[in-house]
């Protein structure tokens, strides 16, 4: 894990999330795209940040709050075998969540997060602040998402701070990377 992935979460403020959400709105609107979110540890905070923007119905398609393992399976189609083998907080589950969000929406881009916000629940392998992200877009050259054809980027971050700080930092990182992806040439 590089230094960029080990982040302090104490700097994220509501104003930061608002500014990121406004930039994301602009980026999505410029492409004519819509966003879907699949959230576990943030409990809908990413979707909430997006819908704080007036007119977000033009670019925010839907959000899935899949906090429990059962909801990850039922709402997003995450295979139970992935959850049992790798755990809910894993790259494999984050990737399956983002594919599920794309498959069960009309969005052109999606983000998924699953992590340990704390204060309890961490382990040596997955300490408090460990969050797996996945961002995805359907592949234009592949079959429909029923065949799982999508470009997916996944990454782990370890945030410091209390539960609120971890959730805020996760939300900010999700928005920042979405903007980078959408604005990339």
C-alpha positions as a printed NumPy array, in Angstrom:
array([[  0.   ,   0.   ,   0.   ],
       [  1.454,   3.36 ,  -0.99 ],
       [  1.296,   6.586,   1.   ],
       [ -1.53 ,   7.967,  -1.128],
       [ -3.681,   5.075,   0.033],
       [ -2.954,   5.715,   3.726],
       [ -4.888,   8.823,   4.432],
       [ -5.888,  10.972,   7.324],
       [ -9.596,  11.54 ,   7.298],
       [ -9.711,  14.508,   9.65 ],
       [ -9.544,  17.078,   6.836],
       [-12.859,  16.243,   5.169],
       [-15.593,  18.779,   5.829],
       [-19.135,  19.124,   4.531],
       [-17.994,  21.973,   2.274],
       [-15.461,  19.646,   0.67 ],
       [-18.152,  17.077,  -0.097],
       [-20.423,  19.762,  -1.531],
       [-17.654,  21.067,  -3.789],
       [-16.785,  17.542,  -4.941],
       [-20.442,  16.732,  -5.597],
       [-20.852,  19.921,  -7.641],
       [-17.761,  19.067,  -9.702],
       [-19.033,  15.514, -10.176],
       [-22.4  ,  16.871, -11.339],
       [-20.675,  19.059, -13.912],
       [-18.52 ,  16.174, -15.136],
       [-21.469,  13.788, -15.448],
       [-23.671,  16.356, -17.18 ],
       [-20.915,  17.163, -19.687],
       [-20.909,  13.51 , -20.769],
       [-24.654,  12.946, -20.451],
       [-23.992,  10.187, -17.912],
       [-25.813,   9.044, -14.795],
       [-24.347,   7.612, -11.581],
       [-25.314,   4.682,  -9.371],
       [-23.838,   3.988,  -5.945],
       [-23.517,   0.749,  -3.972],
       [-22.63 ,   1.534,  -0.374],
       [-21.942,  -0.513,   2.692],
       [-19.807,   1.271,   5.313],
       [-20.983,   4.737,   4.235],
       [-24.651,   3.815,   4.583],
       [-25.784,   6.093,   1.759],
       [-23.484,   9.035,   2.485],
       [-22.18 ,   9.125,  -1.102],
       [-25.718,   9.18 ,  -2.505],
       [-26.714,  11.799,   0.057],
       [-23.787,  14.022,  -0.912],
       [-24.841,  13.775,  -4.543],
       [-28.496,  14.487,  -3.902],
       [-27.621,  17.537,  -1.783],
       [-27.169,  19.225,  -5.18 ],
       [-30.334,  20.729,  -6.67 ],
       [-31.144,  19.101,  -9.991],
       [-29.275,  15.904,  -9.15 ],
       [-32.08 ,  13.855, -10.712],
       [-30.521,  14.768, -14.059],
       [-27.351,  12.795, -13.266],
       [-27.911,  10.662, -10.153],
       [-29.736,   7.493, -11.205],
       [-29.973,   5.505,  -7.964],
       [-28.216,   4.349,  -4.823],
       [-28.078,   0.967,  -3.139],
       [-27.389,   0.795,   0.589],
       [-26.257,  -2.774,   1.072],
       [-25.01 ,  -2.762,   4.636],
       [-25.703,  -6.411,   5.47 ],
       [-24.275,  -9.376,   3.609],
       [-27.819, -10.472,   2.742],
       [-28.527,  -7.11 ,   1.113],
       [-25.317,  -7.311,  -0.921],
       [-26.597, -10.61 ,  -2.265],
       [-30.263,  -9.649,  -2.671],
       [-29.914,  -6.099,  -4.046],
       [-26.7  ,  -6.381,  -6.035],
       [-26.382, -10.087,  -6.799],
       [-23.087, -10.537,  -4.94 ],
       [-22.416, -14.271,  -4.872],
       [-22.52 , -15.756,  -1.367],
       [-19.375, -17.717,  -2.208],
       [-17.408, -14.456,  -2.616],
       [-18.599, -13.158,   0.746],
       [-17.813, -16.437,   2.488],
       [-14.393, -16.848,   0.865],
       [-13.079, -13.27 ,   1.004],
       [-15.316, -11.513,   3.513],
       [-17.61 ,  -8.554,   2.928],
       [-14.663,  -6.155,   3.158],
       [-12.668,  -7.325,   0.166],
       [-11.692,  -6.365,  -3.347],
       [-13.746,  -9.213,  -4.758],
       [-16.942,  -8.112,  -3.02 ],
       [-16.416,  -4.43 ,  -3.914],
       [-15.998,  -5.398,  -7.571],
       [-19.125,  -7.559,  -7.478],
       [-21.033,  -4.701,  -5.825],
       [-20.124,  -2.2  ,  -8.543],
       [-21.066,  -4.675, -11.27 ],
       [-24.383,  -5.247,  -9.488],
       [-25.025,  -1.504,  -9.321],
       [-24.422,  -1.191, -13.062],
       [-26.499,  -4.273, -13.851],
       [-29.459,  -3.132, -11.728],
       [-29.522,   0.484, -12.944],
       [-29.44 ,   2.588, -16.074],
       [-26.239,   4.338, -14.997],
       [-23.155,   4.75 , -17.151],
       [-20.83 ,   4.847, -14.137],
       [-20.98 ,   3.418, -10.616],
       [-19.014,   3.329,  -7.396],
       [-19.088,   0.716,  -4.613],
       [-17.583,   0.863,  -1.134],
       [-17.24 ,  -1.74 ,   1.597],
       [-15.114,  -1.299,   4.691],
       [-14.616,  -1.212,   8.428],
       [-15.687,   2.203,   9.755],
       [-15.173,   1.247,  13.407],
       [-14.771,   1.7  ,  16.22 ],
       [-14.944,  -2.12 ,  16.413],
       [-14.925,  -4.863,  13.825],
       [-11.378,  -4.543,  12.58 ],
       [ -8.711,  -7.224,  12.403],
       [ -4.983,  -7.323,  11.667],
       [ -5.713,  -7.98 ,   8.004],
       [ -8.609,  -5.514,   7.81 ],
       [ -8.159,  -2.865,  10.496],
       [-10.605,  -0.105,  11.311],
       [-10.364,   2.375,   8.446],
       [ -9.79 ,  -0.311,   5.781],
       [-12.088,   0.397,   2.825],
       [-12.276,  -1.32 ,  -0.545],
       [-13.536,   0.779,  -3.454],
       [-14.625,  -0.246,  -6.932],
       [-15.541,   2.099,  -9.76 ],
       [-17.034,   0.783, -12.964],
       [-18.355,   1.668, -16.396],
       [-20.022,  -0.709, -18.838],
       [-17.69 ,  -1.824, -21.606],
       [-18.864,  -0.339, -24.906],
       [-17.479,  -3.268, -26.879],
       [-18.685,  -6.059, -24.632],
       [-21.995,  -7.811, -24.133],
       [-24.67 ,  -6.45 , -21.802],
       [-23.894,  -6.481, -18.103],
       [-25.769,  -9.754, -17.803],
       [-22.492, -11.081, -19.204],
       [-20.533,  -8.927, -16.707],
       [-18.788,  -6.857, -19.368],
       [-17.504,  -3.724, -17.674],
       [-14.306,  -1.874, -16.957],
       [-13.697,  -1.926, -13.197],
       [-11.032,  -0.204, -11.126],
       [-10.605,  -1.316,  -7.516],
       [ -8.405,   0.045,  -4.778],
       [ -7.926,  -0.262,  -1.028],
       [ -7.486,   2.738,   1.236],
       [ -6.732,   2.808,   4.953],
       [ -8.142,   5.892,   6.654],
       [ -7.403,   7.08 ,  10.165],
       [ -9.788,   8.615,  12.642],
       [-13.113,   7.822,  14.223],
       [-16.169,   6.298,  12.539],
       [-17.463,   9.622,  11.216],
       [-14.043,  10.581,   9.849],
       [-13.609,   7.24 ,   8.061],
       [-17.049,   7.531,   6.456],
       [-16.428,  11.146,   5.374],
       [-13.022,  10.303,   3.926],
       [-14.502,   7.317,   2.088],
       [-17.203,   9.51 ,   0.577],
       [-14.668,  12.145,  -0.503],
       [-12.38 ,   9.541,  -2.086],
       [-15.28 ,   7.948,  -3.961],
       [-16.28 ,  11.332,  -5.406],
       [-12.684,  12.378,  -6.256],
       [-11.978,   9.206,  -8.19 ],
       [-15.309,   9.387, -10.032],
       [-14.406,  12.895, -11.194],
       [-10.938,  11.731, -12.307],
       [-12.425,   8.803, -14.23 ],
       [-15.098,  10.844, -15.964],
       [-12.762,  13.718, -16.836],
       [ -9.979,  11.455, -18.132],
       [ -9.287,  11.908, -21.854]])
